[in-house]
Amino acid sequence: MRRGGVAVWCIHHPVSTAMLTLTAIVLGFFALGRLSIDLLPQLIYPEIGVRILEPAVPTNIMEDQITRQLEEQLAITEDAVGVESTTMEGTTELELYFDYGKDIDIALRDASTRLDRAKRFLPTTIDPPIIFKRDPAQIPVMEFVVSSQLRGMTELRSWTDDIFAKYFLNLPGVASVEVGGGLVREVHVLPDQRRLAGLGLSVEDLIAAIQRGNVDEPAGSTPAVPRGACRASPSSARCRCACRTAPRCRSPRSPR
C-alpha cells in the first residue's frame, strides 16, 4: 500500500470502499435482529443484606437494642469494607459491602456465622433474622399505596394482609408480596398493681398466665354435615360458617 495508508486507498478505490461499507451495514442489521436483550441482566453485587423485624417497636429502641449490636458484630466479618444500616419503626436493615472479586457465597457464609453469634445479644422477641445476597431481581417492580375513608388504620392493614396482598400471589411471575405500614391490632394488658399485691402475685406471674392461655392447640375434628341438612348455596354456606366465629358476616369490599 502506498504512502497515506487506508485513507489514500479508499480515495483511489471508491467502489470497493462503498461495497465494504454496505456489507458492514447489512451484516449489522442481521446481527441486530439476533442480538439477545435482557431487561434485567444477572448481576452479582458483592453485598450482603440483613433484615430484622419486630413490629410496633419504636425507632430509637430498634436502634439501641438491634441496629448497634448488628453493626458491631457484622463489621468484623472477613473482607468486609463497609457497613450501612437503616432503622425504621419495627424494621432494621443492614448492608454489608465487600470488594469486587469477593466470592459472594463465601461472604454469605461468613456473614451468617457472624449473625449467629450476634443473636445472643439481640432481644428474644424479634422475628428470625433474614440474610440474603443482594440481587437486582429482588427489587420491587410495583408498589401500591392503599387508603380508605371507610376503614380504620387497623382494619385497613388487616384487609391488606388477608385479602388484597393475596390477589398478587396468584399472578404468574410474582415471587413474593410484602406489606408495610398501617397499624397492627394489639391487645394491651394494664395490670392493677394493688390487686396483684393483694393476691400475692407479681407481674411475672401475670405474664406467665397469659402465655399459658395463649397457645394454639388442635381442638379436634368437626363432623361433616349430612347431605340435605343445609339448603343454602355454597357461597352462603361459607358465609354462614364464617358468621359463627365473627360478629358480622359480609363480603369483603375494596377500600374507597
C-alpha positions in Angstrom: 0.0 0.0 0.0 1.4 3.4 -1.0 2.1 6.2 1.4 -1.1 7.5 3.0 -2.5 4.3 4.4 -6.2 3.3 4.4 -7.4 6.8 3.6 -5.5 7.1 0.3 -6.6 3.6 -0.7 -10.3 4.5 -0.1 -9.9 7.6 -2.1 -8.5 5.8 -5.1 -11.0 2.8 -4.8 -14.4 4.4 -4.1 -16.4 1.5 -5.4 -14.6 -1.0 -3.2 -15.0 1.3 -0.2 -18.7 1.7 -0.8 -19.1 -2.1 -1.2 -17.3 -2.8 2.0 -19.3 -0.2 3.9 -22.6 -1.6 2.6 -21.5 -5.1 3.6 -20.8 -4.0 7.1 -24.2 -2.2 7.3 -26.1 -5.3 6.1 -24.3 -7.6 8.5 -25.0 -5.2 11.3 -28.8 -5.3 10.5 -28.8 -9.1 10.5 -26.8 -9.2 13.8 -29.1 -6.7 15.4 -32.2 -8.9 14.9 -30.4 -11.8 16.6 -28.9 -9.8 19.5 -30.3 -11.0 22.8 -31.6 -8.3 25.2 -32.1 -8.9 28.9 -34.1 -6.2 30.6 -32.8 -7.5 34.0 -29.4 -9.0 33.5 -27.9 -11.3 36.0 -25.6 -9.1 38.1 -23.8 -10.2 41.2 -23.0 -7.4 43.7 -20.6 -8.0 46.5 -23.2 -7.1 49.1 -25.0 -9.0 51.8 -28.3 -7.7 53.3 -29.7 -8.5 56.8 -33.2 -7.6 57.8 -34.8 -7.9 61.2 -38.4 -7.3 62.0 -40.1 -6.5 65.3 -43.5 -4.9 64.7 -44.6 -1.9 66.6 -41.2 -1.2 68.2 -40.2 2.5 68.2 -37.2 3.6 66.1 -35.0 4.6 69.0 -35.4 1.2 70.7 -34.7 -0.6 67.4 -31.5 1.4 67.0 -30.3 0.9 70.6 -31.1 -2.8 71.0 -30.7 -4.2 67.5 -29.0 -2.0 65.0 -25.9 -1.2 67.1 -25.5 -4.8 68.0 -25.6 -5.9 64.4 -23.2 -3.2 63.3 -20.7 -4.2 66.0 -20.8 -7.9 65.1 -21.1 -7.8 61.3 -18.5 -5.1 60.9 -15.7 -7.5 61.7 -16.8 -10.0 59.0 -13.8 -11.1 57.0 -13.0 -8.9 54.0 -15.9 -6.5 54.7 -15.1 -3.0 53.6 -18.2 -1.1 54.8 -21.5 -1.3 56.8 -24.6 0.8 56.2 -27.7 0.5 58.3 -31.3 1.8 58.1 -33.6 1.8 61.1 -37.3 2.4 61.0 -40.2 1.6 63.3 -40.3 -2.2 63.6 -37.6 -2.8 61.0 -33.8 -2.8 60.8 -31.9 -3.3 57.6 -28.2 -3.6 57.3 -26.0 -3.7 54.2 -22.5 -5.3 54.3 -20.2 -4.4 51.5 -17.2 -6.3 50.1 -14.5 -5.7 47.4 -15.3 -6.6 43.9 -14.0 -10.1 43.1 -15.0 -11.5 46.5 -16.8 -14.8 46.3 -20.3 -13.9 47.3 -21.1 -17.4 48.6 -18.1 -17.3 50.9 -19.1 -13.8 52.0 -22.7 -15.0 52.8 -21.3 -17.9 54.8 -19.0 -15.7 56.8 -21.8 -13.1 57.4 -24.2 -15.9 58.5 -21.6 -17.1 61.0 -21.3 -13.6 62.5 -25.1 -13.2 62.5 -25.5 -16.4 64.5 -23.0 -15.1 67.1 -24.9 -11.8 67.2 -28.2 -13.4 68.1 -27.3 -13.8 71.7 -27.1 -10.0 72.0 -30.5 -9.4 70.4 -33.9 -9.4 72.1 -35.7 -12.8 72.1 -38.9 -11.2 70.8 -37.7 -10.4 67.3 -38.6 -12.4 64.2 -35.9 -14.7 62.9 -33.3 -12.5 61.1 -33.3 -12.7 57.3 -29.9 -12.7 55.5 -29.6 -12.6 51.7 -27.3 -11.8 48.8 -28.1 -8.5 47.1 -29.8 -9.3 43.8 -31.4 -6.7 41.4 -34.2 -9.2 40.8 -35.4 -8.7 44.5 -36.1 -5.0 43.9 -39.9 -4.4 43.9 -41.3 -3.8 40.5 -44.5 -2.2 41.7 -45.7 -0.5 44.8 -49.2 0.4 45.9 -50.4 2.9 48.5 -53.8 1.7 50.0 -56.1 4.2 51.7 -59.7 4.2 52.7 -62.3 6.7 54.1 -64.5 3.9 55.5 -61.9 1.7 57.3 -59.7 2.5 60.2 -55.9 2.0 60.1 -56.1 -1.3 61.9 -58.9 -2.7 59.8 -57.3 -1.5 56.6 -54.0 -3.2 57.5 -55.8 -6.5 58.2 -57.7 -6.2 54.9 -54.5 -5.6 53.0 -52.7 -8.5 54.7 -55.5 -11.1 54.4 -57.2 -10.2 51.1 -55.5 -7.6 49.0 -52.0 -8.9 49.1 -53.1 -12.5 48.3 -54.5 -11.4 44.9 -51.0 -10.8 43.6 -49.5 -14.1 44.9 -51.6 -15.9 42.2 -50.3 -13.8 39.3 -47.6 -15.5 37.1 -44.1 -14.2 37.7 -44.8 -12.8 41.2 -42.3 -14.3 43.7 -43.5 -12.5 46.9 -45.6 -9.7 48.2 -44.6 -7.6 51.3 -47.0 -5.4 53.3 -45.8 -2.5 55.4 -47.2 0.5 57.2 -50.6 0.9 58.8 -51.4 -0.3 62.3 -51.4 -3.9 63.5 -54.0 -4.8 66.1 -52.6 -5.3 69.6 -54.1 -6.1 73.0 -52.6 -4.1 75.9 -52.9 -5.5 79.4 -52.7 -3.0 82.2 -52.4 -4.8 85.5 -53.7 -3.4 88.8 -50.7 -3.4 91.0 -52.7 -3.2 94.2 -54.9 -6.2 93.3 -51.9 -8.2 92.3 -50.1 -7.4 95.6 -53.3 -8.3 97.5 -53.4 -11.7 95.7 -49.7 -12.3 96.3 -48.9 -12.2 92.6 -46.3 -10.4 90.6 -46.3 -9.1 87.1 -44.2 -12.1 86.0 -46.9 -14.4 87.3 -49.5 -12.5 85.2 -47.3 -12.7 82.1 -46.8 -16.4 82.6 -50.6 -17.0 83.0 -51.2 -15.1 79.8 -48.6 -17.1 77.9 -50.1 -20.3 79.1 -53.5 -19.3 77.9 -52.3 -18.0 74.6 -51.4 -21.3 73.0 -52.5 -22.7 69.6 -53.5 -26.3 70.1 -55.7 -28.7 68.0 -59.2 -28.8 69.2 -60.3 -32.0 67.4 -62.2 -32.7 64.3 -65.6 -31.4 63.2 -68.1 -34.0 61.8 -69.3 -33.4 58.3 -72.8 -32.0 57.7 -75.1 -34.7 56.2 -76.4 -34.1 52.7 -79.7 -32.4 52.6 -79.2 -30.8 56.0 -78.3 -27.4 54.5 -80.2 -25.8 51.7 -78.0 -22.8 51.3 -75.9 -22.3 48.3 -72.1 -22.9 48.6 -71.4 -19.2 48.9 -74.0 -18.6 51.6 -72.8 -21.7 53.4 -69.3 -20.4 53.6 -70.7 -17.1 54.8 -72.7 -18.8 57.5 -69.8 -20.8 58.7 -67.7 -17.6 58.9 -70.5 -15.9 60.9 -70.1 -18.5 63.7 -66.8 -17.0 64.7 -67.2 -13.4 63.6 -69.7 -10.9 65.0 -70.8 -9.9 61.5 -70.6 -11.5 58.1 -70.3 -9.5 54.9 -68.4 -9.8 51.7 -65.0 -8.1 51.6 -65.1 -4.8 49.8 -62.3 -2.8 48.4 -61.4 0.3 50.3 -62.7 3.5 48.8 
